[in-house]
Amino acid sequence: MKNSDTLWIQKNFLDSPDATLIVQDTQVVIVNNAAQQLINGLNIDVNYLIQLVQTDMAENQSATNNCFNCVVKETMHHNSVPIDVMDKNQLQKLTFTLDYYLIDSENDVYSVVIRNNATVDRLKKMEDNHDIVRKINRTQENERKRISEDLHDSVAQSVYSSIMTLNRMKTGDEEKDKMIAQVQEQLRGTLSDIKSLAVDVRPAVLDNFGLIPAIHALIKRMQPSTDIELDFIDRSGDTSELSGDIQTTLYRIVQEAMTNAIKHSKASSIVIMLVSHKNKISLEVIDDGVGFKMYTQKSYNGSSLGMINMNERVKSLNGYFLVDSKINEGTTISAEFPYEGTKVE
C-alpha cells in the first residue's frame, strides 16, 4: 500500500462521524476526532469504557454463560454494551451503546464505537416516517387502481349501455329521435370524460406495460389540449429493474410537472428527459416558461402532488428531488433514484 493511501485511510478514520477508539488489550491505540470530542465534552472515563467492554467480552466467553448455543457467540465479531452518561452541563442522562468489533484476536486488538442512542432513534424515526410514506403512497395507488377499474368497467359500461338503450328507443318520430340523439351525444361526452378520468386516476398502461409506454401515452393524451410542444427524450434502456414504487413515482412527477407547466408556465416547450446510469436513474422535466419564485410557492399548483409531497415521496424511496425555477427563465424539476442494477448507458 502506498503512503498516500495510508494517509487517506488515516484521515478518513480521524474525520469519521462515528466516535471510534482502537484498543489493544486495555490500552487505547488511537482515538478519532468524534470520539475525542465526545469524551472531552462529557468527561467520560475511557478506562471505564474499556473495562465495560472487557467485562462483556469475558462474560460472552465464559463457560458458565447460560446462552442456549454458545457456539454462536464464539463466531460473533462484534457485540454491544449499553452505557448511561450524565451530561453535567445539561443536567440530563444520555444513553449510549458501545459497539465493539474484534480486529485481531491473537493480539487482542478491537475497535469500540460509541453510538448516541438518541441519534440512532432519530434515524430510526426517519426510516419509520419513510416507511409510512411508502405505505400511504402504495395504498393510495392501489385505491386509485381500484377506482380506475371501477370507472372503466362499471360506470363507463353503464353509460355505454344507456347509449345503446336510447338507440333502441328511437321510434321514427323526428322530434323525439332528435332529443334522443342529443341525450346520446351528451352521454358520449360523459363517457369520454369518464375514460379520461380513469386514465388520470391510474393508467392501466403503467401497470400492464411499464413506465416508458405510460409516459408516451401521457404525452399523446395531453398534447391535443395544448399548443406547447411536448418532447420525451428516453435514454433509460430497460426500466424493468426499477421497483414498482419508483416507476409510479417517476410517472407521477412527470404527470404533475407537465400538468402544472401547461396550466401556469406559458412555455413554448416542455422536455422530459429520463436517463439511466450505473445504479441510478435520473428524470428532468424542463420548461422554458415564466418560472416562479421558489420560496413563495408553497405547492406547485395547490393540489395533487405539490412540491412538498413530491419531495416527501421521492425521499421515502431514498431519492433526490430538486425544483429549480427562475423568473422568465423557466423551471426544471429533477429527480434521481439509486437502484440495484449494473447497466450503463
Steps between C-alpha positions, in 0.01 A plus 500: 500500500632845408568761765234724344244220543596457865462873562159500331380209715632667815329830414175321424515326838584818690222702332236227515176614670494170694674546835758219482792377710751229405606303810766235560438303815420788741699773326352752258706503179319778313190715549326681215381861521133420562587272791744752647239777488240274661735383774618853577154655477339253740809431707473126434747266672658306211635234736144440618387451139779250439416314821135475393604348170755268662240379749245436227760310300581285801133438568437394141797262509412357841441125518214562739322737266142383479453568130319217325770468235837646595648393167304786350663754731845360432459586131378857565739776391320773690271562791338792682500636853253769621633787709343806665701824521404808701527824305597735783448810287145414396428307822355206313580134454605391152483142379774361278590162357856369483531287187828312507647321200779243512786595265786268600419219744861386542618844610174589677434804277148630465312818416237665718234719339305730734152546357258759629167321532312827454659536155422138420141555613468806277628301203258221584213750516605641163497152349164428667363823349633399158339160544168664589521725191574199279206306645266798463604549138457130421157504663404811304620350173316174568186698574553706185533176305176367648314824426639508146386144437156577645468808282599308189328168564187612683416868454622527140322177404176624658517824302576306181204271566278805545612632162412165338165487681411849375587387151238227524242753625494691174155476344523696179347809656737770380463729803534221758787336313680834489470533879626143543797577276582808705493296822719238336751764400510632854552146632784444250667813636450369854639161394808668356549699822465184711761318294740795523443521873565127537833539321595806706418323825716198413604417141465131421797529264728569799396174665492294180797634302713708736637852535616589149179408313304677776696826446453474123126444551483796739664733245273371223196566717609849613640636172163571329394724790798738475706693247814434706738258331543188715818297447623184666870410487531142619846370587378262769547168325333215686306640796385158619772510767322794665259422781132564450515780759774684309326457164173631642672798666687592180173485308320716757778761491480517119120520515497773765783703350347495152153585628630797695724622220211486252272690739739762635836524324399664167781292352556421133653160573522239774775238484500180705840332530537155656859374514635178647850479648674227695284437808292816461236655281440873459197694383475863393187685391607830345282785378600837352215690662466797733630319809412595857659607828602182677448601862160664459336202328372264769391235255540467130133545422329474838363153435596142427875452532631839605875551523506401866312176432721426201806548716368278780405230255845501341684510834304200627662300219851629581487730200603858425256774402560857386291781358699776329299794370598851396271782392481515118753214472275200551483213747685171531372223724759230567482163673759229538472150643767241580408143417658156489628431151811506286402653168685804372362722228 
